[in-house]
């Protein structure tokens, strides 16, 4: 289907939904405290728009075919956007992508595209990049290329994380991927010496090293664990050197019970979530936090619980305390 036809269908669908929404009056907001006879001061009335599932569904499917121009700056992160699109469709129970009878064609297209983001710069290393445009020809079969010259963009740990999670959501058989080479590539991104020992770089060609990429590494390792270790309990494999990870997280625990992105920095909601999540995935929380430490960590998180935008990135807590 051409891009012009996709856009035309999208615009027609939006006009149709706008017309149907106009025919249905918006439900009134709930009464405030004063109207119910309470002595509690009234809170401001928030005008809200009902969730329009059809519009959201059409936008997500449109974006699977062609991203809107506003996303040009995210060109090297297309795999992350694909992760958001597929999981959003999963959350709203989309019957086109996830229906086993209707969605096989589109699922195959999506899985083929994701698998084409998996590269093997050498026979020993593999991983995902942000998009198939980054130096490689597109392969029509849903399998990664064998071995190819290293493209302009190198393997990226966050793209590998997004690629594997999205394929899992689509029930793709991960055994078709070069998973041992992915684990080797993951191991090569870990810092093994210096003050950042245990943390991970995002890619080979110069990168920050902090708790975000450590979390991605543990997730990747956990996802691929059963493919090579079967039913053994997971506590972290040799590919991510669990002892170094525990050392890095321990050194990143702050005086107030939070966790920083790396040793010596302030506690932060994002690093608090990623650090604790990594420990939980490895069943190693008790190796870093003793009884009193667990209570301090719980207190830190509870005191920063909020409702609002961006909380999912930080496990539902504020990024920093209020000073």
The 8 nearest C-alpha neighbors of each residue, nearest first, counted from 0:
[[1, 4, 2, 5, 3, 64, 6, 65],
 [2, 0, 4, 3, 5, 6, 64, 65],
 [1, 3, 5, 4, 6, 0, 65, 64],
 [4, 2, 6, 1, 5, 7, 0, 8],
 [3, 5, 7, 1, 6, 2, 8, 0],
 [4, 6, 2, 8, 3, 7, 9, 1],
 [5, 7, 9, 3, 4, 8, 10, 2],
 [8, 6, 4, 10, 9, 5, 3, 11],
 [9, 7, 11, 5, 6, 10, 12, 4],
 [8, 10, 6, 12, 7, 11, 5, 13],
 [9, 11, 13, 7, 12, 8, 6, 14],
 [12, 10, 8, 14, 13, 9, 7, 15],
 [13, 11, 15, 9, 10, 14, 8, 16],
 [12, 14, 10, 16, 15, 11, 17, 9],
 [15, 13, 17, 11, 12, 16, 18, 10],
 [16, 14, 12, 18, 13, 17, 11, 19],
 [17, 15, 19, 13, 18, 14, 20, 12],
 [16, 18, 14, 20, 15, 19, 13, 21],
 [17, 19, 15, 21, 16, 20, 14, 22],
 [20, 18, 16, 22, 21, 17, 15, 23],
 [19, 21, 17, 23, 22, 18, 16, 24],
 [22, 20, 18, 19, 23, 17, 24, 16],
 [23, 21, 19, 20, 24, 18, 17, 25],
 [22, 24, 20, 21, 25, 19, 26, 18],
 [25, 23, 26, 22, 21, 20, 27, 19],
 [24, 26, 27, 23, 49, 48, 20, 21],
 [27, 25, 24, 28, 49, 23, 29, 48],
 [28, 26, 25, 29, 30, 24, 46, 47],
 [29, 27, 30, 26, 46, 44, 45, 47],
 [28, 30, 31, 27, 44, 26, 45, 32],
 [31, 29, 34, 28, 32, 35, 33, 44],
 [30, 32, 34, 33, 41, 29, 42, 35],
 [31, 33, 41, 35, 37, 34, 39, 36],
 [34, 32, 36, 35, 41, 37, 31, 40],
 [35, 33, 36, 32, 31, 30, 37, 41],
 [34, 36, 32, 33, 37, 31, 30, 38],
 [37, 35, 33, 34, 38, 32, 39, 31],
 [36, 38, 39, 32, 33, 35, 34, 40],
 [37, 39, 40, 36, 33, 32, 41, 35],
 [38, 40, 37, 32, 41, 33, 36, 42],
 [41, 39, 38, 42, 32, 33, 37, 31],
 [40, 42, 32, 33, 31, 39, 43, 34],
 [41, 43, 44, 31, 40, 32, 39, 33],
 [44, 42, 45, 41, 31, 46, 40, 32],
 [45, 43, 46, 42, 31, 28, 29, 30],
 [46, 44, 47, 43, 28, 42, 29, 48],
 [47, 45, 44, 28, 48, 27, 43, 49],
 [48, 46, 45, 49, 28, 25, 50, 44],
 [47, 49, 50, 46, 25, 51, 26, 45],
 [50, 48, 51, 47, 25, 26, 52, 20],
 [51, 49, 52, 48, 55, 54, 53, 47],
 [52, 50, 54, 53, 49, 55, 48, 16],
 [51, 53, 55, 54, 50, 56, 91, 57],
 [54, 52, 56, 55, 51, 57, 16, 58],
 [53, 55, 57, 56, 52, 51, 58, 13],
 [56, 54, 58, 52, 53, 57, 59, 51],
 [55, 57, 53, 59, 54, 58, 52, 60],
 [58, 56, 60, 54, 59, 55, 61, 53],
 [57, 59, 61, 55, 56, 60, 62, 54],
 [58, 60, 62, 56, 61, 57, 84, 55],
 [61, 59, 63, 57, 62, 58, 56, 64],
 [60, 62, 58, 59, 63, 64, 57, 65],
 [63, 61, 66, 65, 59, 64, 60, 58],
 [62, 64, 60, 61, 65, 59, 66, 84],
 [65, 63, 62, 61, 60, 66, 5, 2],
 [66, 64, 62, 63, 61, 67, 2, 5],
 [65, 67, 62, 68, 70, 64, 63, 61],
 [68, 66, 69, 70, 65, 62, 71, 61],
 [69, 67, 70, 71, 66, 72, 65, 73],
 [68, 70, 67, 71, 72, 66, 73, 74],
 [71, 69, 68, 73, 72, 67, 66, 74],
 [72, 70, 73, 74, 68, 69, 67, 66],
 [71, 73, 70, 74, 69, 75, 76, 68],
 [74, 72, 76, 71, 70, 75, 77, 80],
 [73, 75, 71, 76, 72, 77, 70, 130],
 [74, 76, 129, 73, 77, 130, 72, 133],
 [77, 75, 129, 73, 79, 74, 78, 80],
 [78, 76, 80, 79, 129, 130, 74, 75],
 [77, 79, 81, 129, 80, 76, 130, 82],
 [80, 78, 82, 77, 81, 76, 161, 83],
 [79, 81, 77, 83, 82, 78, 84, 76],
 [82, 80, 78, 84, 79, 83, 85, 77],
 [81, 83, 79, 80, 165, 85, 84, 161],
 [84, 82, 80, 86, 81, 85, 87, 79],
 [85, 83, 81, 87, 82, 86, 59, 80],
 [84, 86, 88, 87, 82, 83, 81, 89],
 [85, 87, 89, 88, 83, 84, 82, 90],
 [88, 86, 90, 84, 89, 85, 83, 91],
 [89, 87, 93, 85, 91, 86, 90, 92],
 [88, 90, 86, 92, 87, 91, 93, 85],
 [91, 89, 87, 92, 88, 86, 93, 85],
 [90, 92, 88, 89, 93, 87, 52, 56],
 [93, 91, 89, 90, 88, 94, 97, 87],
 [92, 94, 88, 91, 95, 89, 97, 96],
 [93, 95, 98, 97, 96, 92, 102, 101],
 [96, 94, 102, 93, 98, 97, 101, 105],
 [95, 97, 102, 94, 98, 106, 93, 105],
 [98, 96, 94, 95, 102, 99, 93, 89],
 [97, 99, 94, 102, 101, 100, 95, 96],
 [100, 98, 101, 102, 97, 103, 96, 94],
 [101, 99, 98, 102, 103, 97, 95, 94],
 [102, 100, 98, 99, 103, 95, 94, 96],
 [101, 103, 96, 95, 98, 105, 104, 106],
 [102, 104, 106, 105, 107, 101, 99, 100],
 [105, 103, 107, 106, 102, 108, 101, 96],
 [104, 106, 108, 107, 102, 103, 109, 96],
 [107, 105, 103, 109, 108, 104, 102, 96],
 [106, 108, 110, 104, 105, 109, 111, 103],
 [109, 107, 105, 111, 106, 110, 112, 104],
 [108, 110, 106, 112, 111, 107, 105, 113],
 [111, 109, 113, 107, 112, 108, 106, 114],
 [112, 110, 141, 108, 114, 109, 113, 107],
 [111, 113, 115, 109, 110, 114, 108, 116],
 [114, 112, 110, 116, 115, 111, 109, 162],
 [115, 113, 111, 116, 117, 143, 112, 142],
 [114, 116, 112, 117, 113, 143, 131, 111],
 [117, 115, 114, 113, 131, 127, 128, 130],
 [118, 116, 127, 115, 114, 126, 143, 128],
 [119, 117, 125, 126, 127, 120, 116, 144],
 [118, 120, 125, 146, 121, 124, 147, 145],
 [119, 121, 149, 147, 148, 146, 118, 124],
 [122, 120, 119, 123, 124, 146, 147, 125],
 [121, 123, 124, 146, 119, 120, 180, 125],
 [124, 122, 180, 121, 183, 125, 184, 119],
 [123, 125, 180, 184, 121, 183, 119, 122],
 [126, 124, 119, 181, 180, 118, 184, 120],
 [127, 125, 181, 154, 117, 118, 159, 184],
 [126, 128, 117, 159, 116, 154, 158, 118],
 [127, 129, 154, 116, 155, 158, 130, 153],
 [128, 130, 76, 75, 78, 77, 158, 116],
 [131, 129, 132, 77, 116, 128, 133, 78],
 [130, 132, 116, 133, 115, 135, 137, 129],
 [131, 133, 130, 134, 135, 136, 137, 129],
 [134, 132, 131, 135, 130, 152, 151, 150],
 [133, 135, 150, 132, 151, 136, 131, 152],
 [136, 134, 133, 131, 132, 137, 150, 147],
 [137, 135, 138, 134, 131, 132, 115, 133],
 [138, 136, 139, 135, 131, 115, 132, 112],
 [137, 139, 140, 136, 115, 144, 141, 143],
 [138, 140, 137, 141, 111, 112, 115, 142],
 [139, 141, 138, 142, 111, 143, 115, 114],
 [142, 140, 111, 114, 110, 139, 143, 115],
 [141, 143, 140, 114, 144, 115, 175, 111],
 [144, 142, 114, 115, 117, 145, 118, 176],
 [143, 145, 146, 118, 142, 119, 147, 115],
 [144, 146, 143, 119, 147, 118, 122, 142],
 [147, 145, 119, 121, 120, 144, 122, 148],
 [146, 148, 120, 119, 149, 145, 144, 121],
 [149, 147, 120, 150, 146, 121, 119, 135],
 [148, 150, 120, 147, 151, 153, 119, 152],
 [151, 149, 134, 152, 148, 133, 153, 135],
 [150, 152, 134, 133, 153, 149, 135, 148],
 [153, 151, 150, 133, 128, 154, 134, 149],
 [154, 152, 155, 150, 151, 202, 128, 203],
 [153, 155, 128, 126, 127, 202, 156, 152],
 [154, 156, 202, 158, 201, 157, 128, 127],
 [155, 157, 201, 159, 158, 160, 202, 215],
 [158, 156, 160, 159, 155, 215, 161, 201],
 [159, 157, 161, 155, 160, 156, 127, 128],
 [158, 160, 127, 162, 156, 157, 161, 126],
 [159, 161, 157, 158, 163, 162, 215, 219],
 [162, 160, 158, 164, 159, 163, 82, 79],
 [163, 161, 159, 165, 160, 164, 158, 166],
 [162, 164, 166, 165, 160, 161, 159, 167],
 [165, 163, 167, 161, 166, 162, 160, 168],
 [166, 164, 168, 167, 162, 82, 163, 161],
 [165, 167, 169, 163, 171, 168, 164, 162],
 [166, 168, 170, 164, 169, 165, 171, 163],
 [167, 169, 165, 166, 170, 164, 86, 171],
 [168, 170, 166, 167, 171, 165, 106, 97],
 [171, 169, 167, 168, 166, 172, 173, 165],
 [170, 172, 166, 169, 167, 173, 110, 168],
 [171, 173, 174, 175, 170, 167, 166, 176],
 [174, 172, 175, 176, 171, 178, 166, 167],
 [173, 175, 176, 172, 226, 178, 177, 171],
 [176, 174, 173, 172, 177, 142, 178, 143],
 [175, 177, 178, 174, 173, 143, 142, 114],
 [178, 176, 180, 179, 181, 175, 125, 174],
 [177, 179, 181, 176, 180, 182, 223, 174],
 [180, 178, 182, 181, 177, 183, 227, 124],
 [179, 181, 124, 183, 125, 182, 123, 178],
 [182, 180, 125, 178, 184, 126, 179, 183],
 [183, 181, 185, 179, 180, 184, 186, 238],
 [184, 182, 180, 186, 185, 181, 124, 179],
 [185, 183, 124, 181, 187, 182, 186, 125],
 [184, 186, 182, 183, 188, 187, 181, 216],
 [185, 187, 238, 183, 188, 184, 189, 239],
 [186, 188, 184, 185, 189, 183, 190, 203],
 [187, 189, 200, 185, 186, 199, 202, 190],
 [190, 188, 199, 186, 187, 198, 191, 200],
 [191, 189, 196, 197, 198, 199, 192, 195],
 [190, 192, 196, 197, 189, 193, 243, 195],
 [193, 191, 196, 190, 194, 195, 197, 189],
 [192, 194, 196, 195, 191, 190, 197, 198],
 [193, 195, 196, 192, 262, 247, 197, 261],
 [196, 194, 193, 198, 197, 190, 247, 192],
 [197, 195, 191, 192, 190, 193, 198, 194],
 [196, 198, 243, 244, 247, 190, 191, 195],
 [199, 197, 213, 196, 190, 195, 209, 189],
 [200, 198, 189, 208, 213, 212, 188, 190],
 [199, 201, 208, 188, 202, 206, 207, 189],
 [200, 202, 156, 155, 206, 212, 199, 157],
 [203, 201, 155, 200, 204, 154, 206, 156],
 [204, 202, 205, 188, 153, 200, 201, 206],
 [203, 205, 202, 206, 153, 201, 152, 200],
 [206, 204, 203, 202, 207, 200, 201, 208],
 [207, 205, 200, 201, 202, 208, 204, 203],
 [206, 208, 200, 209, 201, 205, 199, 212],
 [209, 207, 200, 199, 198, 206, 212, 201],
 [208, 210, 260, 261, 211, 198, 212, 207],
 [209, 211, 213, 260, 212, 270, 214, 274],
 [212, 210, 214, 213, 209, 273, 215, 270],
 [211, 213, 215, 214, 199, 210, 209, 201],
 [212, 214, 210, 216, 199, 215, 211, 198],
 [213, 215, 217, 212, 277, 211, 216, 273],
 [216, 214, 212, 218, 213, 217, 160, 219],
 [215, 217, 213, 219, 214, 218, 220, 212],
 [216, 218, 220, 214, 219, 215, 221, 277],
 [219, 217, 221, 215, 216, 220, 222, 214],
 [220, 218, 216, 222, 221, 217, 160, 215],
 [219, 221, 217, 223, 218, 222, 224, 216],
 [220, 222, 218, 224, 219, 223, 217, 233],
 [223, 221, 219, 220, 224, 218, 225, 163],
 [224, 222, 220, 226, 221, 225, 219, 178],
 [225, 223, 221, 226, 222, 228, 227, 220],
 [226, 224, 229, 228, 227, 223, 230, 222],
 [227, 225, 224, 223, 229, 228, 174, 178],
 [226, 228, 225, 224, 229, 223, 179, 178],
 [229, 227, 225, 224, 231, 226, 230, 223],
 [228, 230, 225, 231, 227, 226, 224, 232],
 [231, 229, 228, 232, 225, 233, 224, 226],
 [230, 232, 229, 228, 233, 225, 224, 234],
 [233, 231, 230, 234, 228, 229, 281, 235],
 [232, 234, 235, 281, 231, 221, 224, 236],
 [233, 235, 281, 282, 232, 236, 283, 280],
 [236, 234, 281, 241, 233, 239, 237, 220],
 [235, 237, 238, 239, 240, 234, 241, 220],
 [238, 236, 240, 239, 235, 241, 186, 220],
 [237, 239, 186, 236, 240, 182, 183, 185],
 [238, 240, 237, 186, 241, 236, 235, 189],
 [241, 239, 237, 242, 243, 238, 244, 236],
 [242, 240, 244, 243, 235, 239, 245, 236],
 [241, 243, 245, 244, 240, 246, 197, 247],
 [244, 242, 197, 246, 241, 245, 240, 247],
 [243, 245, 197, 241, 247, 246, 242, 248],
 [246, 244, 242, 248, 243, 247, 249, 241],
 [245, 247, 243, 249, 244, 248, 250, 242],
 [248, 246, 244, 250, 197, 249, 245, 243],
 [247, 249, 251, 245, 250, 246, 244, 252],
 [250, 248, 246, 251, 252, 247, 287, 245],
 [249, 251, 247, 262, 248, 252, 246, 261],
 [252, 250, 262, 248, 259, 261, 249, 258],
 [253, 251, 258, 249, 250, 257, 259, 248],
 [254, 252, 257, 255, 256, 258, 251, 266],
 [253, 255, 256, 252, 257, 266, 258, 295],
 [256, 254, 253, 257, 295, 299, 296, 266],
 [257, 255, 296, 295, 253, 254, 299, 252],
 [258, 256, 266, 253, 255, 296, 252, 299],
 [259, 257, 252, 271, 266, 251, 253, 270],
 [258, 260, 266, 251, 265, 261, 270, 264],
 [259, 261, 210, 270, 209, 264, 258, 251],
 [260, 262, 251, 259, 209, 264, 263, 210],
 [263, 261, 251, 250, 264, 259, 260, 247],
 [262, 264, 261, 251, 265, 259, 253, 250],
 [263, 265, 259, 262, 261, 266, 260, 251],
 [266, 264, 259, 267, 263, 253, 258, 260],
 [267, 265, 259, 258, 257, 253, 264, 319],
 [266, 268, 318, 319, 270, 269, 259, 271],
 [269, 267, 318, 313, 271, 270, 317, 316],
 [268, 270, 313, 272, 271, 267, 273, 318],
 [269, 271, 273, 260, 272, 259, 267, 268],
 [272, 270, 258, 268, 274, 269, 273, 267],
 [271, 273, 269, 314, 270, 275, 274, 313],
 [272, 274, 270, 276, 214, 275, 271, 277],
 [275, 273, 277, 271, 276, 272, 270, 210],
 [274, 276, 278, 272, 277, 273, 279, 271],
 [277, 275, 279, 273, 278, 274, 272, 280],
 [278, 276, 280, 274, 214, 275, 279, 217],
 [279, 277, 283, 284, 275, 281, 276, 280],
 [278, 280, 282, 276, 281, 277, 284, 275],
 [279, 281, 277, 282, 278, 276, 221, 217],
 [280, 282, 234, 278, 283, 279, 235, 233],
 [283, 281, 279, 280, 234, 278, 284, 233],
 [282, 284, 278, 286, 281, 285, 279, 234],
 [285, 283, 278, 286, 287, 279, 282, 288],
 [284, 286, 288, 283, 287, 289, 282, 293],
 [285, 287, 283, 284, 288, 245, 289, 278],
 [288, 286, 285, 249, 284, 289, 245, 283],
 [289, 287, 292, 285, 293, 286, 284, 290],
 [288, 290, 292, 291, 285, 293, 287, 286],
 [291, 289, 293, 292, 294, 288, 285, 295],
 [292, 290, 294, 293, 289, 295, 288, 296],
 [291, 293, 288, 289, 295, 294, 290, 296],
 [292, 294, 296, 290, 288, 291, 295, 289],
 [293, 295, 297, 291, 292, 296, 298, 290],
 [296, 294, 256, 292, 298, 293, 297, 299],
 [295, 297, 256, 293, 299, 294, 298, 257],
 [298, 296, 294, 300, 299, 295, 301, 293],
 [299, 297, 295, 301, 296, 300, 302, 294],
 [300, 298, 296, 297, 302, 301, 256, 257],
 [299, 301, 297, 303, 298, 302, 316, 296],
 [302, 300, 298, 303, 304, 299, 297, 316],
 [303, 301, 300, 299, 304, 298, 320, 316],
 [304, 302, 316, 317, 300, 301, 305, 320],
 [305, 303, 316, 301, 302, 315, 317, 300],
 [306, 304, 316, 303, 317, 307, 315, 310],
 [307, 305, 310, 304, 308, 315, 316, 317],
 [306, 308, 310, 305, 309, 315, 311, 317],
 [307, 309, 310, 306, 311, 305, 312, 315],
 [310, 308, 311, 312, 307, 313, 315, 317],
 [311, 309, 315, 313, 312, 308, 316, 314],
 [312, 310, 314, 315, 313, 309, 308, 316],
 [313, 311, 310, 309, 314, 269, 315, 272],
 [314, 312, 269, 268, 310, 311, 315, 316],
 [313, 315, 311, 272, 316, 312, 310, 269],
 [314, 316, 310, 311, 313, 304, 305, 317],
 [317, 315, 304, 303, 313, 314, 268, 305],
 [318, 316, 303, 319, 268, 304, 305, 310],
 [317, 319, 268, 267, 269, 316, 313, 320],
 [320, 318, 267, 317, 268, 321, 266, 303],
 [319, 321, 322, 303, 317, 318, 267, 302],
 [322, 320, 319, 303, 317, 318, 302, 267],
 [321, 320, 319, 303, 317, 318, 302, 265]]
